[in-house]
Structures are given as structure tokens and as C-alpha cells.
Amino acid sequence: MAPRPTRTRMKAVLLQTGLQGREMCQKPPWGINAFLLEVRLTEWDATAVPRIDPSRRTFLKTVSLLSASAVPAFAAARTAPPLKAAVIGHTGRGDYGHGLERIFEGRPGIELVAIADPDPIGLERTAKALGGPRSYSNWKLMLEREQPRLVSIAMRHSRLHHEIAMGCLRAGAHIYVEKPFVMFPAEADEVLGEAQQRHRRIGVAHTLRASAAARNLRQALSEGVFGPLLEIRAHGKQDPRAGGEDMIVLGSHLFDLMRMFAGTPVACSARVLHQGRPIRLEDRRTVKDDVGWVAGDDISALFEFPNGVSGSFRSRAEARATSGPWGLELICAKGAVRFVFDVSPHVFVRSEMQWGPEGASAQWKPLDPSVIQTVPKSIHPVTDWLDAIEEGRDPECSGSNGAWAVEMAMGVYESALQGRRVLFPLVNRRHPLESA
């Protein structure tokens, strides 16, 4: 007969599985001894966290680990109900982003119980496509009645993100948010602070950083395959949105990747022009995808990263034809890397550049994964977010990373309007285009 598990043993197992007091129900549905609730209760304010059904994966993991000790009280874990998920969109105002209404489909242990959209036609159409979850025109009412543990904030319009994110977090939900994360740093500060206080996890749809191409490139850089990183050159799509709109809509992906490869920036110096002159406050405007104020049709920005690495961002419509697909070029001591995003992300490399009478000798070739000693495992951004919730960590595409992408964009405006180099983190946490 297996010995009775000690308090120390049980506590250690719960910590190992990531099952913490704040993740338990206020009235645990299984017959676990009361002393188990001691685990990390100092961090758990039961009055601030609504009733949350523990996940099936955590239950089964706990049952497996404790089976040797023959603890029958956990048998109820096998019948744990699925986690409740919900989607919030807004037809006509960012809709459901890039398919974020479908992120819960086909996931065992998760049930999409509700969808909210103030547009009745869009609500009916999307609910039907998703198999008929309960429908709400008011997302606040949906949160109150359904109490989902997982919420997809799907619309592209980041003007709506802050209020909805705060509401979801206060209702006890983990959130996955379309990019851009929010409009300006102060909003990010509040959302991240709320999530930290309530021990919720945030995922942001900066999906490029989760791609195999980006993860392989980061690993190659860390192994010194191309020598030390010296410089990063980024340019946006430079289509009719060139300038401020291009920077926040697509440049946010680029800023996120620049941090992924070079670390958190130290400072920014930027020039933003409108019809050939420096921008003024009256040049600000809103755009179709309401991502907050934007300005300028010509942006040149220089970021300073640790270890002497510099990074530039360019967006100007006239440069599109000669720039190629939007993306990044990384200049290293032993070669260069081009990370392009036409349809799907691709990485190309070239060796040291040699010039002769017939031009350059080096050619761009796809990155060969065999040059990497340890190839990173592939991840799916939504799956990684769900795993991060279980494991008590931040996902790869985290709220913090999403916040820094916004901060870098605001640093460009702050530098341009002030006419000087600005340091990170920014002192002004509001949008620089709100006031000069």
C-alpha cells in the first residue's frame, strides 16, 4: 500500500504542475484535503477572482503525478468540464481581425460558449459560422453571464482594445488580442498591470515571432552562425498606407522582431514628414482601421539597441519598387540575412559581399536549418498562449512584447515632434499626437 502523501510532497507536486491556489475554484469540486489550498495562497485574493473552472489538462497531469500515492480524492478531475471560451468582435470596426474568431476551434477541453458583436448582421453570420454559440450585442453582459476563462479580443481596431481587455481581465479571463495591442503606452501599462495583479496571461497576435523562420533565425544568431549582429534595417509595406499608418499596422510586427533579435531598444531618433515638411500636431488623422492617431507619409527612424546594434525603420511610398517585400535585413559580421514577408515569412542569407567588374558575387539563398546546432521546436501562437496559462509563464507572443512594439512606434512620433533623441522607456506614456 502506498504511503500517505505528506503535506510537503503534495505541495511540491502542485507547484510542479503549475496548479496554484489562484487557479483553483473558490470551492474546489474535488475532495482534496484543505491543507492543499495552502499552496501560494498568499498570492491569491479569492474575493478578486471570479469562480474559474480548472483546466482538464492540469487535472489529468495532477492525477498522473499523484497516482503512485493512491490519492482517490482526485478521481473527480477526470470529469472536469471544458474551459469556457468567448469571442468579442465588432463587424464594421475591425471585424474579427485575421481569423481570431476561430482560435478555439478543434481544441479539446475548450468550449466556445458565446460571441459578442454589436452589429446584428455580423453577429448572426459569425455565430452561425462558429456553430451557434450564445450571441450577445453587449460584451459586458456576455462576460457577466457567461464568465468565460478565455477570451479572444478579435477586432483590428485597437481603439477598442484597452476597455475590452480591462473588462475581460477584471472578469477573470485570460485574453488573446489582435495587434496592434493598444494605442499608446499608458494603455499598455494599465492592461499589463491588471493582468499581473490578477495572474492572467495575455497573448498578442504578433504571429511572425512564433514562426519557424523567426525562431530558427534567432537561434542562428545566438549560435553566432553569421557572426555578431551589427545592424537591422526594416521597411514597411510602403503601399498607400506609407508613413504613420504603415508604421503602426505593419511596422508593429517589425518592431517586435527587432526586439526579438537585438533586445530592448535604448533610444530613438526619428524624422516624420508630411508632404515634405516635418509633421505638426494638426497633421494627425485617423484611418480606416482605427488604431489611434497617425501622421506623416514619410518616416525615417533610428533605434539604438544594446551592444552597439543600430536599427532603422523606413516607410515611404516612392521607395516601394526598389525595397522589395516588406521585412527586415540583418547585417552581421560574417554575412547578411533577409527576412521577408510577402505571403509567408522566408529567411534568405548571403555571405560576405565581394564586388567585381560584373557586380556583386554573393547571392541570396534560403537559410539552411542544418547550420543550426539546436533547431527550436515549432509553436503555434494560440497553443503557446494556452500552454503558458497552464504553466504560469508568459507566451512567446506576450502582452509585454506587444506593448514594446507600440512603445517603439510612439517613440518615433515623440522624437519627431520634439526634434531630439528620446530614451526608452518613454517618459510621456500618452500618445505624442494628443498634444505637442
C-alpha positions as CSV (number, residue, x, y, z in Angstrom):
1,M,0.0,0.0,0.0
2,A,1.4,3.4,-1.0
3,P,2.3,5.7,2.0
4,R,0.0,8.6,2.8
5,P,1.4,11.7,1.0
6,T,2.9,14.3,3.2
7,R,2.0,18.0,3.1
8,T,5.4,18.8,1.7
9,R,5.1,16.2,-1.1
10,M,1.6,17.3,-2.1
11,K,2.7,20.9,-2.1
12,A,5.7,20.1,-4.3
13,V,3.6,18.2,-6.8
14,L,1.1,21.1,-7.1
15,L,3.9,23.5,-7.7
16,Q,5.4,21.2,-10.3
17,T,2.2,21.0,-12.2
18,G,1.6,24.7,-12.0
19,L,-1.7,24.2,-10.2
20,Q,-1.7,27.3,-7.9
21,G,-4.3,28.5,-5.4
22,R,-5.4,31.3,-7.6
23,E,-6.2,28.8,-10.4
24,M,-8.4,26.7,-8.2
25,C,-12.1,27.2,-7.8
26,Q,-13.1,29.1,-4.7
27,K,-15.0,25.9,-3.7
28,P,-12.9,23.1,-5.2
29,P,-15.1,20.4,-6.8
30,W,-12.8,17.5,-5.9
31,G,-12.3,16.0,-2.4
32,I,-8.8,17.4,-1.9
33,N,-7.7,18.0,1.7
34,A,-8.0,21.5,2.9
35,F,-4.3,21.9,3.5
36,L,-3.6,21.7,-0.2
37,L,-5.2,25.1,-0.6
38,E,-2.2,26.5,1.3
39,V,-0.2,26.4,-2.0
40,R,0.6,30.0,-2.8
41,L,-2.5,31.4,-1.1
42,T,-0.5,34.4,-0.1
43,E,-0.8,35.5,-3.7
44,W,-4.4,34.6,-4.1
45,D,-7.2,37.1,-3.4
46,A,-10.3,34.9,-3.7
47,T,-12.6,37.9,-3.5
48,A,-11.0,39.5,-6.5
49,V,-11.1,36.4,-8.8
50,P,-14.4,35.0,-10.0
51,R,-15.1,31.3,-10.0
52,I,-12.8,29.6,-12.5
53,D,-13.1,26.0,-13.6
54,P,-9.7,24.4,-13.5
55,S,-8.5,23.0,-16.8
56,R,-8.7,19.4,-17.9
57,R,-5.1,19.3,-18.8
58,T,-4.0,20.4,-15.3
59,F,-6.4,17.9,-13.7
60,L,-5.1,15.0,-15.7
61,K,-1.5,16.0,-15.1
62,T,-2.1,16.2,-11.4
63,V,-3.9,12.8,-11.3
64,S,-0.9,11.2,-13.2
65,L,1.7,12.6,-10.8
66,L,-0.2,11.6,-7.7
67,S,-1.3,8.1,-8.8
68,A,1.7,6.4,-7.1
69,S,0.5,7.8,-3.8
70,A,-3.1,6.4,-4.4
71,V,-5.0,9.6,-3.7
72,P,-8.6,8.7,-4.7
73,A,-9.8,12.2,-4.0
74,F,-8.6,13.4,-7.4
75,A,-10.8,11.0,-9.3
76,A,-13.3,13.8,-9.9
77,A,-10.7,15.5,-12.0
78,R,-11.4,13.1,-14.8
79,T,-14.8,14.6,-15.3
80,A,-13.8,18.2,-15.3
81,P,-15.9,20.4,-17.6
82,P,-14.3,22.1,-20.6
83,L,-12.9,25.5,-20.2
84,K,-15.4,28.2,-21.3
85,A,-14.2,30.5,-24.1
86,A,-15.7,33.5,-25.8
87,V,-15.1,35.8,-28.8
88,I,-15.5,39.6,-28.9
89,G,-15.6,41.2,-32.3
90,H,-17.2,44.3,-34.0
91,T,-18.4,44.0,-37.5
92,G,-17.6,47.2,-39.4
93,R,-15.0,48.3,-36.8
94,G,-12.1,45.8,-37.3
95,D,-14.5,42.8,-37.6
96,Y,-12.7,39.7,-36.2
97,G,-9.2,40.6,-37.2
98,H,-7.2,37.9,-39.0
99,G,-9.4,34.9,-38.2
100,L,-9.4,35.4,-34.4
101,E,-13.0,34.3,-34.1
102,R,-11.8,30.7,-34.9
103,I,-8.8,30.3,-32.5
104,F,-10.7,28.0,-30.2
105,E,-11.9,25.6,-32.9
106,G,-10.9,22.0,-32.6
107,R,-9.2,22.3,-29.2
108,P,-10.0,19.5,-26.8
109,G,-11.1,20.7,-23.4
110,I,-12.3,24.1,-24.6
111,E,-15.9,25.1,-25.4
112,L,-16.8,28.3,-27.2
113,V,-19.9,29.3,-25.3
114,A,-20.5,32.8,-26.5
115,I,-19.8,35.6,-29.0
116,A,-20.4,39.3,-28.7
117,D,-20.7,41.8,-31.6
118,P,-22.9,45.0,-31.5
119,D,-23.7,44.6,-35.3
120,P,-26.7,42.3,-35.5
121,I,-26.0,41.1,-39.1
122,G,-22.3,40.4,-38.3
123,L,-23.2,38.7,-35.0
124,E,-25.7,36.4,-36.6
125,R,-23.4,35.5,-39.5
126,T,-20.4,34.8,-37.3
127,A,-22.3,32.9,-34.7
128,K,-23.7,30.6,-37.4
129,A,-20.2,30.0,-38.9
130,L,-18.9,29.1,-35.4
131,G,-21.6,26.5,-34.7
132,G,-24.2,28.6,-32.8
133,P,-22.7,29.8,-29.5
134,R,-24.9,32.1,-27.5
135,S,-24.9,35.6,-29.0
136,Y,-24.7,39.0,-27.3
137,S,-24.8,42.5,-28.6
138,N,-23.1,43.7,-25.4
139,W,-19.7,42.2,-24.5
140,K,-20.1,43.4,-20.9
141,L,-23.3,41.5,-20.4
142,M,-21.7,38.4,-22.0
143,L,-18.8,38.5,-19.5
144,E,-21.2,38.9,-16.6
145,R,-23.5,36.0,-17.6
146,E,-21.0,33.5,-19.2
147,Q,-17.9,34.1,-17.1
148,P,-15.5,32.7,-19.7
149,R,-12.0,31.8,-18.7
150,L,-10.6,32.5,-22.2
151,V,-11.5,35.5,-24.5
152,S,-10.4,36.4,-28.0
153,I,-10.5,40.2,-28.5
154,A,-10.6,39.8,-32.2
155,M,-11.2,43.2,-33.9
156,R,-8.4,45.0,-35.6
157,H,-9.4,48.5,-34.3
158,S,-7.0,48.9,-31.3
159,R,-9.0,51.9,-30.1
160,L,-11.4,49.3,-28.7
161,H,-8.8,47.0,-27.1
162,H,-8.0,48.8,-23.9
163,E,-11.5,49.0,-22.5
164,I,-12.4,45.4,-23.5
165,A,-9.1,44.0,-22.3
166,M,-9.6,45.6,-18.9
167,G,-13.1,44.3,-18.7
168,C,-12.1,40.8,-19.5
169,L,-9.2,40.7,-17.1
170,R,-11.4,42.1,-14.3
171,A,-13.9,39.3,-15.1
172,G,-11.1,36.8,-14.5
173,A,-10.4,35.8,-18.2
174,H,-7.1,35.3,-19.9
175,I,-7.1,37.2,-23.2
176,Y,-5.7,36.9,-26.8
177,V,-5.7,40.2,-28.6
178,E,-5.4,41.2,-32.2
179,K,-2.5,43.6,-33.0
180,P,-1.8,46.4,-32.5
181,F,-2.1,45.6,-28.8
182,V,-3.3,49.0,-27.7
183,M,-2.9,52.6,-28.9
184,F,-0.2,54.0,-26.6
185,P,2.0,53.1,-23.6
186,A,-0.3,54.3,-20.8
187,E,-3.0,51.9,-22.0
188,A,-0.5,49.0,-22.2
189,D,0.7,49.9,-18.6
190,E,-2.8,49.6,-17.3
191,V,-3.6,46.3,-19.1
192,L,-0.4,44.7,-18.1
193,G,-0.7,45.8,-14.6
194,E,-4.3,44.4,-14.3
195,A,-3.1,41.1,-15.8
196,Q,-0.2,40.9,-13.3
197,Q,-2.5,41.7,-10.4
198,R,-5.0,39.0,-11.3
199,H,-2.4,36.5,-12.6
200,R,-3.9,36.4,-16.1
201,R,-1.9,35.7,-19.3
202,I,-2.1,37.9,-22.4
203,G,-1.3,36.8,-25.9
204,V,-1.0,39.3,-28.8
205,A,-1.3,38.3,-32.4
206,H,2.3,39.2,-33.4
207,T,2.4,35.8,-35.0
208,L,5.6,36.3,-37.0
209,R,7.7,35.9,-33.9
210,A,6.2,32.5,-33.4
211,S,7.0,31.3,-37.0
212,A,9.6,28.7,-37.6
213,A,11.6,31.2,-39.7
214,A,11.9,33.7,-36.9
215,R,12.7,31.1,-34.3
216,N,15.4,29.5,-36.5
217,L,16.9,32.9,-37.2
218,R,17.0,33.9,-33.6
219,Q,18.7,30.6,-32.7
220,A,21.2,31.0,-35.6
221,L,22.1,34.5,-34.3
222,S,22.5,33.2,-30.7
223,E,24.9,30.5,-32.0
224,G,26.9,33.0,-33.9
225,V,26.3,31.5,-37.3
226,F,26.6,34.8,-39.1
227,G,28.9,36.5,-36.5
228,P,27.9,39.3,-34.2
229,L,24.7,41.3,-35.2
230,L,25.7,44.8,-36.2
231,E,22.6,46.5,-37.7
232,I,18.9,45.8,-38.6
233,R,17.2,47.6,-41.5
234,A,13.4,47.4,-41.6
235,H,10.9,48.8,-44.1
236,G,7.1,48.6,-44.1
237,K,4.8,47.7,-47.0
238,Q,5.1,51.2,-48.3
239,D,1.7,50.9,-50.1
240,P,-0.9,53.7,-50.0
241,R,-0.7,53.5,-46.2
242,A,3.0,54.5,-46.2
243,G,4.0,56.6,-43.3
244,G,2.2,56.6,-39.9
245,E,-0.4,54.0,-40.8
246,D,2.1,51.6,-42.3
247,M,4.3,52.0,-39.2
248,I,1.6,51.0,-36.6
249,V,-0.3,48.4,-38.6
250,L,2.7,46.6,-40.2
251,G,5.6,48.2,-38.5
252,S,4.5,46.9,-35.2
253,H,5.4,43.4,-36.5
254,L,8.8,44.7,-37.5
255,F,9.4,46.4,-34.2
256,D,8.5,43.2,-32.4
257,L,11.0,41.2,-34.4
258,M,13.7,43.9,-34.0
259,R,13.4,43.4,-30.2
260,M,13.4,39.6,-30.7
261,F,16.7,39.7,-32.5
262,A,18.5,42.7,-30.9
263,G,17.0,43.2,-27.5
264,T,15.0,46.1,-26.0
265,P,15.9,49.4,-27.5
266,V,17.7,52.1,-25.6
267,A,16.8,55.3,-27.6
268,C,15.2,56.5,-30.8
269,S,15.9,59.4,-33.2
270,A,13.3,60.0,-35.9
271,R,12.1,62.2,-38.7
272,V,8.5,62.1,-39.8
273,L,7.4,64.2,-42.8
274,H,4.1,65.3,-44.2
275,Q,4.2,66.4,-47.8
276,G,7.9,67.1,-47.5
277,R,7.9,69.0,-44.2
278,P,8.2,67.9,-40.5
279,I,4.9,66.9,-39.1
280,R,2.8,69.2,-36.8
281,L,0.0,68.3,-34.4
282,E,-2.6,69.4,-37.0
283,D,-1.3,66.7,-39.4
284,R,-2.7,63.9,-37.2
285,R,-5.5,61.8,-38.6
286,T,-7.4,58.6,-38.1
287,V,-7.5,55.9,-40.7
288,K,-9.9,53.1,-41.8
289,D,-8.5,50.6,-39.2
290,D,-8.9,52.8,-36.2
291,V,-5.5,52.3,-34.4
292,G,-5.4,55.8,-32.9
293,W,-3.8,58.9,-34.2
294,V,-1.3,58.6,-37.1
295,A,0.7,61.2,-39.0
296,G,3.1,61.6,-41.8
297,D,3.7,60.0,-45.2
298,D,7.5,59.6,-44.9
299,I,9.2,58.1,-41.9
300,S,12.8,57.5,-41.1
301,A,13.7,56.2,-37.6
302,L,16.9,55.0,-36.0
303,F,16.8,52.9,-32.9
304,E,19.7,52.2,-30.6
305,F,19.9,48.6,-29.2
306,P,22.3,47.0,-26.7
307,N,25.8,46.0,-27.7
308,G,26.1,48.8,-30.2
309,V,23.4,47.4,-32.6
310,S,21.5,50.0,-34.6
311,G,18.1,49.5,-36.2
312,S,16.3,51.6,-38.8
313,F,12.8,51.8,-40.0
314,R,11.7,53.3,-43.3
315,S,8.3,53.9,-44.8
316,R,7.8,56.0,-47.9
317,A,5.6,55.1,-50.9
318,E,8.2,56.1,-53.5
319,A,10.6,53.5,-52.1
320,R,8.4,50.5,-52.5
321,A,9.5,49.5,-56.0
322,T,13.2,49.2,-55.1
323,S,12.8,47.9,-51.5
324,G,11.2,44.6,-52.2
325,P,8.7,42.8,-49.9
326,W,8.3,44.3,-46.5
327,G,10.6,42.9,-43.9
328,L,14.0,43.1,-42.2
329,E,17.6,42.9,-43.3
330,L,20.1,42.0,-40.6
331,I,23.7,42.9,-41.2
332,C,26.2,40.7,-39.3
333,A,30.0,40.4,-39.3
334,K,30.1,37.3,-41.4
335,G,27.1,37.9,-43.7
336,A,23.6,39.3,-44.0
337,V,20.1,37.9,-43.5
338,R,16.9,39.0,-45.3
339,F,13.6,38.2,-43.5
340,V,10.8,38.9,-46.0
341,F,7.0,38.7,-45.5
342,D,5.3,38.5,-48.9
343,V,2.9,35.7,-48.4
344,S,4.6,33.7,-45.7
345,P,7.8,34.5,-43.8
346,H,11.1,33.5,-45.5
347,V,14.7,33.9,-44.5
348,F,17.5,34.3,-47.0
349,V,21.2,34.7,-46.3
350,R,24.3,35.7,-48.2
351,S,28.0,35.5,-47.3
352,E,30.5,38.4,-47.3
353,M,29.8,40.7,-50.2
354,Q,32.5,40.9,-52.9
355,W,32.3,43.3,-55.8
356,G,34.0,42.9,-59.2
357,P,33.6,44.3,-62.7
358,E,30.4,42.2,-63.2
359,G,28.9,43.3,-59.9
360,A,28.3,41.6,-56.6
361,S,29.4,37.9,-56.3
362,A,27.3,36.9,-53.3
363,Q,23.7,35.6,-53.9
364,W,20.8,35.3,-51.5
365,K,20.0,31.7,-50.6
366,P,17.4,30.2,-48.3
367,L,18.6,29.6,-44.7
368,D,19.7,26.0,-44.3
369,P,18.4,24.8,-40.9
370,S,21.3,22.3,-40.8
371,V,23.7,25.2,-39.9
372,I,21.8,25.5,-36.6
373,Q,23.0,23.2,-33.9
374,T,19.8,23.2,-31.9
375,V,16.7,23.7,-34.1
376,P,13.9,25.3,-31.9
377,K,10.6,23.3,-31.8
378,S,7.8,24.8,-33.7
379,I,5.0,26.5,-31.9
380,H,1.5,27.8,-32.6
381,P,0.9,31.2,-31.1
382,V,-2.5,30.4,-29.7
383,T,-1.4,26.9,-28.5
384,D,1.6,28.5,-26.8
385,W,-0.7,31.1,-25.1
386,L,-2.9,28.3,-23.8
387,D,0.2,26.3,-22.6
388,A,1.5,29.5,-20.9
389,I,-1.7,29.8,-18.9
390,E,-1.2,26.2,-17.7
391,E,2.5,26.6,-17.0
392,G,2.4,30.0,-15.3
393,R,4.6,31.8,-17.8
394,D,4.4,34.4,-20.5
395,P,3.7,33.2,-24.0
396,E,6.1,33.9,-26.9
397,C,3.7,36.4,-28.3
398,S,3.1,38.1,-25.0
399,G,1.4,41.3,-23.9
400,S,4.7,42.7,-22.8
401,N,6.2,42.2,-26.3
402,G,3.1,43.7,-27.8
403,A,3.4,46.7,-25.6
404,W,7.0,47.3,-26.6
405,A,6.0,47.3,-30.3
406,V,3.6,50.1,-29.5
407,E,6.1,52.0,-27.4
408,M,8.7,51.9,-30.2
409,A,6.1,53.4,-32.6
410,M,5.2,56.1,-30.1
411,G,9.0,56.8,-29.7
412,V,9.2,57.7,-33.4
413,Y,6.4,60.3,-33.0
414,E,7.9,61.6,-29.7
415,S,11.3,62.1,-31.3
416,A,10.0,63.7,-34.4
417,L,7.7,66.2,-32.6
418,Q,10.4,67.1,-30.0
419,G,13.2,67.3,-32.6
420,R,15.5,65.3,-30.4
421,R,16.7,61.8,-29.4
422,V,14.4,60.2,-26.8
423,L,15.1,57.4,-24.3
424,F,13.2,54.2,-23.6
425,P,11.1,53.7,-21.6
426,L,9.3,56.9,-22.7
427,V,8.6,59.5,-20.1
428,N,5.4,60.5,-21.9
429,R,3.1,57.5,-21.7
430,R,0.3,59.1,-23.6
431,H,0.1,59.3,-27.4
432,P,2.5,62.0,-28.6
433,L,0.0,63.2,-31.2
434,E,-2.6,64.0,-28.5
435,S,-0.6,67.2,-27.7
436,A,2.7,68.7,-28.9
